Amino acid sequence: MDGFAFTGIESILEWMEQTGLLDAISDVIVEVSVESVISLIVLAVSAIASLAVGGIILAAVLIGLIVAAVVAVTLYVLRAIGLCKIAKKLGVKNRFLAWVPYGHAYVLGACAEKSAQRNGKKPWKWSWILLGTTLGLGIGMPIVQLAVSILLSIFPMLSVLVTMILECASLVLLAMIAHCLWSTCREFMDNTLAIVLAILAPLCDVVPLCLFIVGFLKPRAAQEPDAVAVVIPAEQEVPAK
């Protein structure tokens, strides 16, 4: 029985070989095998390349985050050092707040107040004005944006108005920072140079570097208030009787 089966298989193989069917099947198997191997190789290379590119992108993102963090911390430290030195030279109290988040706004405003006093003028409460505005736009902004998003879902036409209000508030804060920076810098340099610096520093976002440099300058002498002339009336002559 086994011999008969084996003989039958041989006969089938001989027939397939004679008709060329066996060669065709072999070619198909070889072609499929080669294509499968090539596909596997291409897939493996693609996977390795994707991992490599993904690794490069991930490394670039991590490096970018690290560089941004280092720059932010450096600017924070430079601003704190500069404000502390300026506040000490101008006699501002609570200068340690320069190291506290949002506290630098209070110290800068206090320096502007001292500058006004040194020039014989009545100062505004720039310390509290600047601190309140900075806190309002910094901490209160996410709450405002959430409320605005809810409001805009009901009244879409208000988007332009809200955007204009927020932009105006940012410009007002920028103007107040420029004013306080000018008031502070004029105590250490020429008034014209202080004006140019106060305009360019906020626009170029280099206020921390500006304060750090000014902190190492020597303050100018305080301006004495103008003397008020006292007019003594002349003695009136008593007419003779």
RALIN-V464127 format. One record per residue. RES is the residue in one letter. PSI is psi as a letter, one per 30 degrees, with the letter a starting at -180 (none if undefined). D_LAST is the distance of its C-alpha to the last C-alpha in Angstrom with 2 decimals. Layout:
RES_PSI_D_LAST + RES_PSI_D_LAST
//
This chain:
M_e_174.20 + D_e_171.69 + G_e_173.73 + F_e_173.75 + A_e_169.98 + F_e_169.44 + T_e_171.86 + G_e_169.97 + I_e_166.64 + E_e_168.20 + S_e_169.56 + I_e_166.16 + L_e_164.50 + E_e_167.24 + W_e_166.73 + M_e_162.95 + E_e_163.48 + Q_e_165.96 + T_f_163.75 + G_g_160.68 + L_e_158.84 + L_e_158.60 + D_e_156.94 + A_e_154.49 + I_e_153.57 + S_e_153.21 + D_e_150.93 + V_e_148.80 + I_e_148.56 + V_e_147.69 + E_e_145.10 + V_e_143.50 + S_e_143.53 + V_e_141.95 + E_e_139.28 + S_e_138.58 + V_e_138.24 + I_e_135.98 + S_e_133.86 + L_e_133.56 + I_e_132.57 + V_e_129.95 + L_e_128.61 + A_e_128.41 + V_e_126.66 + S_e_124.21 + A_e_123.50 + I_e_122.93 + A_e_120.69 + S_e_118.69 + L_e_118.25 + A_e_117.22 + V_e_114.70 + G_e_113.44 + G_e_113.12 + I_e_111.18 + I_e_108.84 + L_e_108.38 + A_e_107.73 + A_e_105.20 + V_e_103.40 + L_e_103.33 + I_e_102.07 + G_e_99.35 + L_e_98.25 + I_e_98.24 + V_e_96.21 + A_e_93.69 + A_e_93.37 + V_e_92.88 + V_e_90.21 + A_e_88.37 + V_e_88.46 + T_e_87.36 + L_e_84.35 + Y_e_83.47 + V_e_83.59 + L_e_81.64 + R_e_78.86 + A_e_78.70 + I_e_78.61 + G_e_75.93 + L_e_73.70 + C_e_74.09 + K_e_73.06 + I_e_70.07 + A_e_68.93 + K_e_69.28 + K_f_67.22 + L_f_64.45 + G_h_64.49 + V_k_65.96 + K_l_67.62 + N_h_71.02 + R_f_72.24 + F_f_75.83 + L_f_75.60 + A_f_76.24 + W_f_79.91 + V_k_80.04 + P_k_81.04 + Y_f_77.97 + G_f_75.86 + H_f_75.15 + A_e_73.02 + Y_e_70.79 + V_e_70.48 + L_e_69.69 + G_e_66.96 + A_e_65.55 + C_e_65.49 + A_e_63.51 + E_e_61.00 + K_e_60.64 + S_e_60.13 + A_e_57.22 + Q_e_55.66 + R_f_56.17 + N_g_54.33 + G_g_51.34 + K_l_52.33 + K_j_53.09 + P_k_56.90 + W_l_59.10 + K_i_61.96 + W_f_64.41 + S_e_66.80 + W_e_67.53 + I_e_67.24 + L_e_69.75 + L_e_72.02 + G_e_72.10 + T_e_72.83 + T_e_75.52 + L_e_77.17 + G_e_77.02 + L_f_78.72 + G_d_81.04 + I_e_82.35 + G_f_81.50 + M_e_83.04 + P_e_86.67 + I_e_85.75 + V_e_83.87 + Q_e_86.81 + L_e_89.24 + A_e_87.16 + V_e_86.77 + S_e_90.52 + I_e_91.21 + L_e_88.62 + L_f_89.91 + S_f_93.42 + I_e_92.16 + F_i_89.60 + P_f_90.71 + M_f_88.02 + L_f_85.31 + S_e_86.61 + V_e_84.43 + L_e_81.28 + V_e_81.99 + T_e_82.80 + M_e_79.51 + I_e_77.55 + L_e_79.30 + E_e_78.77 + C_e_75.07 + A_e_74.79 + S_e_76.54 + L_e_74.21 + V_e_71.14 + L_e_72.53 + L_e_73.24 + A_e_69.67 + M_e_68.26 + I_e_70.60 + A_e_69.49 + H_e_65.80 + C_e_66.36 + L_e_68.57 + W_e_65.93 + S_e_63.25 + T_e_65.64 + C_f_67.00 + R_f_63.63 + E_f_63.08 + F_f_66.09 + M_l_66.11 + D_k_64.25 + N_e_62.68 + T_e_64.77 + L_e_67.97 + A_e_67.03 + I_e_66.62 + V_e_70.01 + L_e_71.65 + A_f_70.19 + I_e_71.57 + L_e_74.99 + A_e_75.85 + P_e_75.98 + L_e_77.78 + C_f_80.38 + D_h_80.61 + V_g_79.96 + V_e_76.97 + P_e_78.87 + L_e_79.69 + C_e_76.12 + L_e_74.73 + F_e_77.37 + I_e_76.40 + V_e_72.64 + G_f_73.28 + F_g_74.37 + L_l_71.31 + K_k_68.41 + P_k_65.17 + R_l_62.14 + A_k_58.97 + A_k_56.75 + Q_k_53.81 + E_k_50.51 + P_k_48.04 + D_k_45.30 + A_k_42.18 + V_k_39.22 + A_k_36.17 + V_j_33.15 + V_k_29.87 + I_j_26.96 + P_k_23.69 + A_l_21.19 + E_k_18.12 + Q_k_15.24 + E_k_12.19 + V_j_9.05 + P_k_6.46 + A_k_3.75 + K_none_0.00
//
